[in-house]
Amino acid sequence: MTEKTMRKSRWQTTIFLAIIIILTYLSSAITEFNIIEGIATLPKAFSWIFANLMITPETFDRLPMILETLTETILMSIAATTTAAVISLFLGLFGSNTTKVNGVLSAFARFIASVSRNIPVVAWALVLLISFGQNSVTGFLALFVGTVGFLTRAFIESIDEASKSSVEALTATGATYFQIVYKAVIPQCLPQIISWILFMIETNIRNATLIGILTGTGIGYTFDLYYKTLNYNAVALVTLCIVITVIMIELFSNYIRRVIL
């Protein structure tokens, strides 16, 4: 790297940092957020947490019910993710430049992915809440729609990154579209597809907690119920169960990724 290139790189870094600092200052000024006051309140906040969010022996009597609703949340997240993955796989095949059938289907698949992905899951939950009410179907559909958008985009990119030589070879032999997909595309993309599905299961379990507060189902509803009744000991137990579950699922997913990738 020449001295001129290094000097240019340093100037770019300096300008970038200056822009970040200016944007941070403007954001704080517009929102009237005082960083110093925020940091000063941290000791008091942690003091309240340690004083109130303590799990007592009596709280463990509620553990079976908490685990039941947590299991409901996990199963709903898995069902929403796997169902969305099937739809997303077809949309990904139609949207990819490697396997697209025609331009219309490709544009349609990318449009669905863009709309579903760019609207937050919480927003989908609020919209669906009006039509379906507070029940598990609303939570399932909210997770499903959000997952379709994300996985479709991820699958399109994974398929586009696959080697085109095998596709061209099968095309030259007169193979059908589905034979090309089954023999050339899916085997190459399968590890990445599984990895994305596992990632979305983890993400949806986290999202389902918030969705449950809105839809009145699962562990989110249990958390909201204890919080509104000021039962902070039970809130602490619910939070601990969620954290342990997410960590265990993440460890399991990482193990599977190491095996398949």
Solvent accessible surface area in square Angstrom, and as a share of the most:
residue,aa,sasa,rsa
1,M,175,0.78
2,T,89,0.51
3,E,125,0.56
4,K,152,0.64
5,T,64,0.37
6,M,85,0.38
7,R,107,0.39
8,K,128,0.54
9,S,50,0.32
10,R,133,0.49
11,W,160,0.56
12,Q,103,0.46
13,T,72,0.42
14,T,76,0.44
15,I,94,0.48
16,F,126,0.52
17,L,96,0.48
18,A,44,0.34
19,I,85,0.43
20,I,77,0.39
21,I,118,0.60
22,I,99,0.50
23,L,99,0.49
24,T,68,0.40
25,Y,150,0.57
26,L,84,0.42
27,S,62,0.40
28,S,22,0.14
29,A,56,0.44
30,I,140,0.71
31,T,96,0.56
32,E,155,0.69
33,F,115,0.48
34,N,71,0.36
35,I,84,0.43
36,I,137,0.70
37,E,108,0.48
38,G,25,0.24
39,I,107,0.54
40,A,70,0.55
41,T,78,0.46
42,L,84,0.42
43,P,93,0.58
44,K,164,0.69
45,A,47,0.36
46,F,107,0.44
47,S,69,0.44
48,W,112,0.39
49,I,68,0.35
50,F,143,0.59
51,A,79,0.61
52,N,45,0.23
53,L,55,0.27
54,M,102,0.46
55,I,55,0.28
56,T,43,0.25
57,P,110,0.69
58,E,122,0.55
59,T,6,0.04
60,F,104,0.43
61,D,116,0.60
62,R,101,0.37
63,L,50,0.25
64,P,94,0.59
65,M,79,0.35
66,I,0,0.00
67,L,80,0.40
68,E,122,0.55
69,T,22,0.13
70,L,10,0.05
71,T,69,0.40
72,E,71,0.32
73,T,2,0.01
74,I,36,0.18
75,L,110,0.55
76,M,20,0.09
77,S,0,0.00
78,I,65,0.33
79,A,44,0.34
80,A,0,0.00
81,T,0,0.00
82,T,60,0.35
83,T,61,0.35
84,A,0,0.00
85,A,9,0.07
86,V,87,0.50
87,I,77,0.39
88,S,0,0.00
89,L,47,0.24
90,F,104,0.44
91,L,20,0.10
92,G,0,0.00
93,L,12,0.06
94,F,54,0.22
95,G,0,0.00
96,S,0,0.00
97,N,93,0.47
98,T,24,0.14
99,T,6,0.03
100,K,92,0.39
101,V,80,0.46
102,N,68,0.35
103,G,48,0.46
104,V,121,0.69
105,L,60,0.30
106,S,9,0.06
107,A,61,0.48
108,F,109,0.45
109,A,0,0.00
110,R,74,0.27
111,F,127,0.53
112,I,49,0.25
113,A,2,0.02
114,S,45,0.29
115,V,56,0.32
116,S,11,0.07
117,R,97,0.35
118,N,99,0.51
119,I,64,0.33
120,P,88,0.55
121,V,28,0.16
122,V,50,0.29
123,A,33,0.25
124,W,45,0.16
125,A,0,0.00
126,L,88,0.44
127,V,87,0.50
128,L,26,0.13
129,L,41,0.21
130,I,155,0.79
131,S,88,0.57
132,F,94,0.39
133,G,29,0.28
134,Q,124,0.55
135,N,53,0.27
136,S,50,0.32
137,V,77,0.44
138,T,0,0.00
139,G,0,0.00
140,F,57,0.24
141,L,45,0.22
142,A,0,0.00
143,L,0,0.00
144,F,43,0.18
145,V,32,0.18
146,G,9,0.09
147,T,0,0.00
148,V,9,0.05
149,G,0,0.00
150,F,62,0.26
151,L,0,0.00
152,T,0,0.00
153,R,87,0.32
154,A,6,0.04
155,F,1,0.00
156,I,2,0.01
157,E,78,0.35
158,S,11,0.07
159,I,1,0.00
160,D,46,0.24
161,E,143,0.64
162,A,11,0.09
163,S,56,0.36
164,K,105,0.44
165,S,76,0.49
166,S,39,0.25
167,V,17,0.10
168,E,111,0.50
169,A,58,0.45
170,L,48,0.24
171,T,78,0.45
172,A,91,0.70
173,T,109,0.63
174,G,61,0.59
175,A,25,0.19
176,T,78,0.46
177,Y,67,0.25
178,F,149,0.62
179,Q,94,0.42
180,I,19,0.10
181,V,12,0.07
182,Y,149,0.57
183,K,130,0.55
184,A,4,0.03
185,V,0,0.00
186,I,36,0.18
187,P,74,0.47
188,Q,65,0.29
189,C,3,0.02
190,L,80,0.40
191,P,37,0.23
192,Q,75,0.34
193,I,10,0.05
194,I,56,0.28
195,S,20,0.13
196,W,84,0.30
197,I,36,0.18
198,L,22,0.11
199,F,80,0.33
200,M,10,0.04
201,I,23,0.12
202,E,10,0.05
203,T,33,0.19
204,N,1,0.01
205,I,2,0.01
206,R,103,0.38
207,N,43,0.22
208,A,1,0.01
209,T,24,0.14
210,L,86,0.43
211,I,1,0.00
212,G,1,0.01
213,I,54,0.28
214,L,43,0.21
215,T,0,0.00
216,G,26,0.25
217,T,18,0.10
218,G,6,0.05
219,I,1,0.00
220,G,0,0.00
221,Y,100,0.38
222,T,2,0.01
223,F,54,0.23
224,D,22,0.11
225,L,78,0.39
226,Y,10,0.04
227,Y,118,0.45
228,K,148,0.63
229,T,87,0.50
230,L,122,0.61
231,N,39,0.20
232,Y,51,0.19
233,N,53,0.27
234,A,0,0.00
235,V,7,0.04
236,A,11,0.09
237,L,3,0.02
238,V,0,0.00
239,T,60,0.35
240,L,78,0.39
241,C,14,0.08
242,I,26,0.13
243,V,70,0.40
244,I,83,0.42
245,T,19,0.11
246,V,20,0.11
247,I,90,0.46
248,M,124,0.55
249,I,33,0.17
250,E,65,0.29
251,L,113,0.56
252,F,124,0.51
253,S,2,0.01
254,N,50,0.26
255,Y,122,0.46
256,I,39,0.20
257,R,40,0.15
258,R,167,0.61
259,V,99,0.57
260,I,52,0.27
261,L,122,0.61
